[in-house]
């Protein structure tokens, strides 16, 4: 079963659960609530993973060298800026920097 088929099955299952109880969100302690939120997370994560595959590293580097903004690059790859940010972080293009406390004195 390919990615799209899995996603379609999850969507169908989610729609069935939502149809059974339209007020599911008011009952966070129920099994149905847990199923719906689990399926929602799976669908979201699957979408994010498939979007990351749209980004070509060679093309990304070329666009950066031509001066494209990150917003323009995200548009070019048809992904959100958030997805591009996560991809850049995973590939090491973004280094995690410890931020200073605003009230901390600078020497």
N, CA, C and O of each residue as an XYZ file, in Angstrom:
428
protein
N       0.842     -1.171      0.000
C       0.000      0.000      0.000
C       0.899      1.251      0.000
O       1.795      1.371      0.835
N       0.657      2.170     -0.933
C       1.504      3.353     -1.022
C       1.021      4.443     -0.051
O      -0.013      4.308      0.601
N       1.794      5.505      0.017
C       1.531      6.613      0.933
C       0.138      7.200      0.757
O      -0.571      7.422      1.739
N      -0.251      7.449     -0.465
C      -1.543      8.072     -0.739
C      -2.702      7.166     -0.318
O      -3.711      7.641      0.202
N      -2.550      5.869     -0.547
C      -3.593      4.926     -0.137
C      -3.740      4.896      1.387
O      -4.852      4.852      1.913
N      -2.610      4.921      2.079
C      -2.644      4.955      3.543
C      -3.332      6.232      4.029
O      -4.163      6.203      4.937
N      -2.969      7.339      3.410
C      -3.557      8.621      3.797
C      -5.066      8.616      3.545
O      -5.833      9.092      4.382
N      -5.490      8.088      2.410
C      -6.919      8.013      2.084
C      -7.676      7.146      3.096
O      -8.773      7.500      3.527
N      -7.083      6.010      3.472
C      -7.720      5.136      4.463
C      -7.879      5.844      5.811
O      -8.920      5.749      6.460
N      -6.822      6.555      6.214
C      -6.890      7.284      7.484
C      -7.952      8.374      7.435
O      -8.696      8.569      8.396
N      -8.020      9.084      6.309
C      -9.033     10.129      6.152
C     -10.439      9.533      6.240
O     -11.306     10.082      6.918
N     -10.661      8.417      5.558
C     -11.975      7.772      5.588
C     -12.348      7.323      6.998
O     -13.484      7.505      7.436
N     -11.388      6.739      7.699
C     -11.631      6.311      9.071
C     -11.938      7.521      9.961
O     -12.834      7.471     10.803
N     -11.189      8.597      9.764
C     -11.414      9.814     10.533
C     -12.805     10.387     10.272
O     -13.502     10.782     11.207
N     -13.204     10.430      9.019
C     -14.524     10.957      8.678
C     -15.644     10.120      9.288
O     -16.647     10.660      9.755
N     -15.469      8.799      9.283
C     -16.467      7.919      9.915
C     -16.601      8.209     11.408
O     -17.710      8.318     11.933
N     -15.462      8.333     12.084
C     -15.487      8.610     13.517
C     -16.120      9.971     13.818
O     -16.871     10.117     14.782
N     -15.810     10.954     12.985
C     -16.387     12.287     13.186
C     -17.891     12.280     12.949
O     -18.632     13.009     13.608
N     -18.331     11.468     12.020
C     -19.755     11.381     11.680
C     -20.566     10.696     12.787
O     -21.730     11.024     13.015
N     -19.930      9.744     13.464
C     -20.611      9.006     14.529
C     -20.965      9.942     15.697
O     -22.056      9.867     16.260
N     -20.025     10.817     16.041
C     -20.252     11.711     17.181
C     -19.728     13.104     16.864
O     -18.548     13.379     17.084
N     -20.579     13.991     16.352
C     -20.145     15.339     15.984
C     -19.627     16.174     17.169
O     -18.957     17.186     16.964
N     -19.929     15.761     18.385
C     -19.465     16.510     19.553
C     -18.353     15.762     20.303
O     -18.229     15.886     21.521
N     -17.557     14.996     19.575
C     -16.474     14.203     20.137
C     -15.480     15.049     20.917
O     -14.925     14.586     21.914
N     -15.247     16.279     20.479
C     -14.220     17.148     21.064
C     -14.593     17.606     22.484
O     -13.744     18.127     23.207
N     -15.839     17.418     22.878
C     -16.285     17.796     24.219
C     -16.046     16.679     25.233
O     -16.315     16.843     26.423
N     -15.538     15.538     24.751
C     -15.365     14.355     25.606
C     -13.925     13.826     25.508
O     -13.688     12.766     24.928
N     -12.967     14.572     26.078
C     -11.554     14.193     25.914
C     -11.144     12.888     26.589
O     -10.067     12.366     26.302
N     -11.968     12.357     27.467
C     -11.605     11.120     28.169
C     -12.071      9.859     27.451
O     -11.847      8.752     27.940
N     -12.716     10.012     26.299
C     -13.260      8.842     25.599
C     -12.242      8.239     24.637
O     -11.289      8.894     24.214
N     -12.471      6.985     24.309
C     -11.618      6.286     23.346
C     -11.748      6.915     21.952
O     -10.770      6.998     21.208
N     -12.951      7.352     21.611
C     -13.182      7.975     20.295
C     -12.332      9.252     20.151
O     -11.739      9.483     19.097
N     -12.274     10.059     21.184
C     -11.460     11.282     21.177
C      -9.995     10.932     20.900
O      -9.332     11.580     20.090
N      -9.511      9.909     21.578
C      -8.117      9.472     21.400
C      -7.876      8.974     19.973
O      -6.841      9.272     19.378
N      -8.833      8.216     19.425
C      -8.693      7.711     18.050
C      -8.651      8.858     17.044
O      -7.826      8.865     16.131
N      -9.541      9.818     17.220
C      -9.623     10.937     16.276
C      -8.350     11.773     16.322
O      -7.811     12.133     15.276
N      -7.863     12.084     17.516
C      -6.646     12.891     17.610
C      -5.426     12.122     17.092
O      -4.536     12.715     16.482
N      -5.380     10.814     17.328
C      -4.263      9.991     16.814
C      -4.259      9.997     15.289
O      -3.217     10.188     14.661
N      -5.434      9.787     14.703
C      -5.531      9.785     13.237
C      -5.158     11.151     12.657
O      -4.467     11.238     11.642
N      -5.617     12.202     13.307
C      -5.280     13.549     12.848
C      -3.777     13.788     12.847
O      -3.236     14.352     11.896
N      -3.104     13.362     13.910
C      -1.635     13.503     13.984
C      -0.948     12.686     12.896
O      -0.003     13.158     12.264
N      -1.420     11.463     12.678
C      -0.817     10.606     11.648
C      -0.965     11.220     10.269
O      -0.020     11.213      9.480
N      -2.137     11.748      9.974
C      -2.368     12.374      8.666
C      -1.462     13.584      8.499
O      -0.869     13.770      7.436
N      -1.349     14.411      9.534
C      -0.501     15.600      9.480
C       0.965     15.218      9.280
O       1.645     15.786      8.425
N       1.451     14.261     10.065
C       2.849     13.843      9.958
C       3.149     13.248      8.589
O       4.217     13.483      8.024
N       2.214     12.484      8.064
C       2.399     11.877      6.747
C       2.477     12.962      5.671
O       3.275     12.859      4.739
N       1.654     13.994      5.798
C       1.675     15.104      4.844
C       2.999     15.842      4.911
O       3.572     16.189      3.878
N       3.489     16.084      6.123
C       4.764     16.778      6.294
C       5.905     15.984      5.652
O       6.763     16.550      4.974
N       5.902     14.660      5.877
C       6.965     13.822      5.313
C       6.934     13.836      3.794
O       7.983     13.897      3.152
N       5.755     13.782      3.220
C       5.679     13.774      1.758
C       6.066     15.142      1.189
O       6.616     15.217      0.091
N       5.786     16.219      1.919
C       6.177     17.546      1.452
C       7.689     17.731      1.486
O       8.260     18.370      0.603
N       8.334     17.174      2.503
C       9.791     17.295      2.607
C      10.462     16.648      1.402
O      11.515     17.108      0.960
N       9.873     15.597      0.873
C      10.448     14.917     -0.288
C      10.420     15.770     -1.548
O      11.109     15.459     -2.519
N       9.633     16.839     -1.545
C       9.568     17.729     -2.703
C      10.807     18.626     -2.810
O      11.087     19.172     -3.878
N      11.545     18.777     -1.707
C      12.671     19.708     -1.675
C      13.920     19.029     -2.214
O      14.347     17.989     -1.712
N      14.494     19.634     -3.241
C      15.725     19.143     -3.853
C      16.887     19.984     -3.321
O      16.896     21.205     -3.478
N      17.858     19.333     -2.696
C      18.957     20.062     -2.052
C      19.797     20.863     -3.048
O      20.179     21.998     -2.765
N      20.080     20.286     -4.193
C      20.878     20.980     -5.214
C      20.150     22.246     -5.686
O      20.755     23.312     -5.799
N      18.870     22.118     -5.954
C      18.079     23.263     -6.401
C      17.984     24.304     -5.282
O      18.034     25.505     -5.547
N      17.848     23.846     -4.032
C      17.805     24.759     -2.891
C      19.075     25.605     -2.846
O      19.011     26.828     -2.716
N      20.219     24.951     -2.954
C      21.503     25.684     -2.923
C      21.609     26.685     -4.067
O      22.101     27.799     -3.882
N      21.147     26.285     -5.248
C      21.181     27.178     -6.402
C      20.312     28.408     -6.158
O      20.736     29.534     -6.417
N      19.105     28.192     -5.663
C      18.196     29.307     -5.400
C      18.765     30.248     -4.342
O      18.648     31.467     -4.469
N      19.376     29.696     -3.309
C      20.009     30.522     -2.273
C      21.129     31.356     -2.887
O      21.257     32.545     -2.593
N      21.939     30.730     -3.738
C      23.058     31.462     -4.346
C      22.585     32.581     -5.279
O      23.301     33.561     -5.487
N      21.394     32.438     -5.833
C      20.812     33.483     -6.680
C      20.109     34.569     -5.869
O      19.618     35.549     -6.430
N      20.063     34.393     -4.548
C      19.482     35.415     -3.691
C      17.994     35.289     -3.436
O      17.371     36.244     -2.974
N      17.410     34.140     -3.723
C      15.986     33.942     -3.442
C      15.755     33.982     -1.933
O      16.602     33.534     -1.160
N      14.621     34.513     -1.519
C      14.258     34.495     -0.103
C      13.723     33.106      0.247
O      13.361     32.321     -0.630
N      13.683     32.829      1.537
C      13.161     31.534      1.970
C      11.688     31.384      1.599
O      11.233     30.286      1.281
N      10.956     32.473      1.639
C       9.547     32.429      1.248
C       9.425     32.063     -0.231
O       8.570     31.257     -0.599
N      10.266     32.644     -1.077
C      10.246     32.334     -2.511
C      10.644     30.877     -2.763
O      10.081     30.210     -3.631
N      11.610     30.402     -2.002
C      12.061     29.010     -2.161
C      10.953     28.043     -1.745
O      10.712     27.044     -2.422
N      10.283     28.340     -0.635
C       9.175     27.491     -0.189
C       8.090     27.444     -1.258
O       7.524     26.387     -1.535
N       7.805     28.592     -1.853
C       6.803     28.655     -2.922
C       7.255     27.831     -4.125
O       6.454     27.120     -4.732
N       8.516     27.926     -4.461
C       9.061     27.173     -5.598
C       8.890     25.662     -5.407
O       8.573     24.939     -6.352
N       9.105     25.197     -4.170
C       8.982     23.759     -3.886
C       7.563     23.360     -3.497
O       7.287     22.182     -3.270
N       6.670     24.330     -3.421
C       5.272     24.097     -3.041
C       5.158     23.468     -1.657
O       4.419     22.505     -1.452
N       5.907     24.034     -0.714
C       5.847     23.615      0.685
C       5.664     24.863      1.542
O       5.861     25.982      1.069
N       5.291     24.668      2.791
C       5.152     25.809      3.696
C       6.543     26.258      4.156
O       7.516     25.508      4.069
N       6.612     27.481      4.641
C       7.881     27.977      5.175
C       8.295     27.140      6.387
O       9.484     26.931      6.625
N       7.318     26.667      7.144
C       7.596     25.829      8.306
C       8.244     24.506      7.878
O       9.197     24.047      8.507
N       7.727     23.902      6.816
C       8.309     22.658      6.305
C       9.734     22.901      5.822
O      10.626     22.095      6.085
N       9.950     24.008      5.117
C      11.299     24.351      4.646
C      12.226     24.574      5.835
O      13.374     24.129      5.819
N      11.738     25.260      6.866
C      12.542     25.489      8.067
C      12.973     24.160      8.680
O      14.147     23.967      8.997
N      12.015     23.242      8.847
C      12.346     21.933      9.434
C      13.326     21.163      8.562
O      14.226     20.506      9.085
N      13.171     21.229      7.253
C      14.090     20.549      6.335
C      15.494     21.137      6.485
O      16.480     20.403      6.556
N      15.574     22.469      6.533
C      16.881     23.128      6.673
C      17.543     22.750      7.999
O      18.755     22.544      8.064
N      16.733     22.663      9.048
C      17.242     22.280     10.364
C      17.770     20.846     10.339
O      18.852     20.572     10.858
N      17.007     19.933      9.737
C      17.421     18.532      9.637
C      18.689     18.354      8.811
O      19.505     17.479      9.100
N      18.852     19.183      7.785
C      20.020     19.076      6.901
C      21.244     19.823      7.438
O      22.322     19.747      6.849
N      21.081     20.545      8.558
C      22.217     21.247      9.152
C      22.434     22.651      8.614
O      23.486     23.240      8.860
N      21.481     23.196      7.897
C      21.606     24.562      7.401
C      21.311     25.583      8.490
O      21.643     26.760      8.354
N      20.691     25.130      9.566
C      20.386     26.006     10.692
C      21.068     25.421     11.920
O      20.846     24.263     12.275
N      21.882     26.216     12.549
C      22.537     25.800     13.782
C      21.714     26.317     14.944
O      21.231     27.449     14.917
N      21.553     25.492     15.959
C      20.810     25.909     17.138
C      21.707     26.821     17.963
O      22.817     26.452     18.344
N      21.205     28.007     18.227
C      21.966     28.992     18.988
C      21.237     29.247     20.299
O      20.035     29.512     20.322
N      21.984     29.163     21.377
C      21.377     29.437     22.674
C      21.164     30.942     22.775
O      22.103     31.727     22.645
N      19.928     31.326     23.005
C      19.605     32.746     23.099
C      19.916     33.266     24.486
O      19.776     32.567     25.490
N      20.345     34.521     24.506
C      20.594     35.162     25.786
C      19.288     35.622     26.395
O      18.326     35.950     25.700
N      19.286     35.634     27.688
C      18.154     36.203     28.397
C      18.164     37.701     28.130
O      19.227     38.321     28.155
N      17.026     38.281     27.882
C      16.938     39.702     27.534
C      17.544     40.586     28.614
O      18.151     41.613     28.312
N      17.381     40.191     29.865
C      17.886     40.998     30.981
C      19.335     40.719     31.324
O      19.911     41.377     32.190
N      19.930     39.740     30.646
C      21.308     39.345     30.933
C      22.256     40.442     30.445
O      22.069     41.008     29.368
N      23.277     40.730     31.258
C      24.244     41.764     30.861
C      25.179     41.206     29.802
O      25.585     40.045     29.861
N      25.516     42.052     28.827
C      26.458     41.671     27.783
C      27.808     42.253     28.149
O      27.909     43.457     28.383
N      28.862     41.427     28.206
C      30.212     41.915     28.550
C      30.893     42.563     27.396
O      32.028     43.022     27.527
